[in-house]
Each structure stands twice: as C-alpha cells, then as structure tokens.
Amino acid sequence: MELSNTPNSIIPPSQARVRVLMHPSAQSQLTHYDYFPCGDDGVPSPFKENEVSKKYWAQRKHLFSKIGEGVQLDREGWFSVTPEAIANHIAERMVALSMESNKHGTDCVILDAFGGVGGNTIAFALHPNVSMVVCVDINRDRLR
C-alpha cells in the first residue's frame, strides 16, 4: 500500500510500524529542541524514591538544561515545573502576542502568577523583549 506524505495521512493499524510520516514544516520546527539530552544518562538519583521519582530524575535535563549548575527543586517542583523547551516556546508565543498589541513599541512586563520553581519565569526573563518579570507563589522558599 502506498502512503502519501500529506499531514492527514491515515496509516492502517496493521501497518503502523511501517514508517512515521511527518509534514515537512513540522520537521523544521522540531530541530531547535534537538540539543536537549534524552532520557536517563546512567547517573543514579541521590534522592530516595519517595522524595523524587526515578522518572523525574531521568528527565532532569529536559526540565532545566543547567540542572547541574545550582538549580534547586523541592519535592513538588520536580513534577510541577514546565520543561525548559516548553517554557521557552510559551515565552516566545506570549511575547509575540504582547508585541502585536503593543502600540508603543516598549518591552513587555510579565506577571507569572504561579511561579513555582521558576521554569516559565526564567524563560520569560531570558527573552530579549521582556524588561521585567514579576513572579508570585504561595511558597516563600521558592521565591529565593
């Protein structure tokens, strides 16, 4: 059976392992995420299983690419933080939308009302068109 490369191609379940189809425009969008390491690199977790699940430890470099450079996460932060690539994408989209409606051409001021351990806050702060980020959280320790 010949399969087309259109984005809406349907692969019969019996042939689902034949090949993966991807629209050409989607391929270019994926390349900027390729520099993030995938999966467990074999370093054992220093945490007890009830503190940090092995699945979150294995994905730590997806959460923060600089996880070994002083990033601190509490127990809840491990499973609630937005992974870095997604946070960067959200920041890019939010700033683009803000700049479209910005009549004065000034930089954006962002209010992150659910700052947590800072995944989105950091992405907003690193964006060149953001002049200030205000981060709010109910846990004072996370705001340090």
Secondary structure by P-SEA (a helix, b strand, c coil): ccccccccccccccccccbbbbcaaaaaaacccccccccccccccccccccccaaaaaaccccccccccccccccccccccccaaaaaaaaaaaaaaaaaacccbbbbbbbcccccccaaaaaaaacccccbbbbbbccccccc
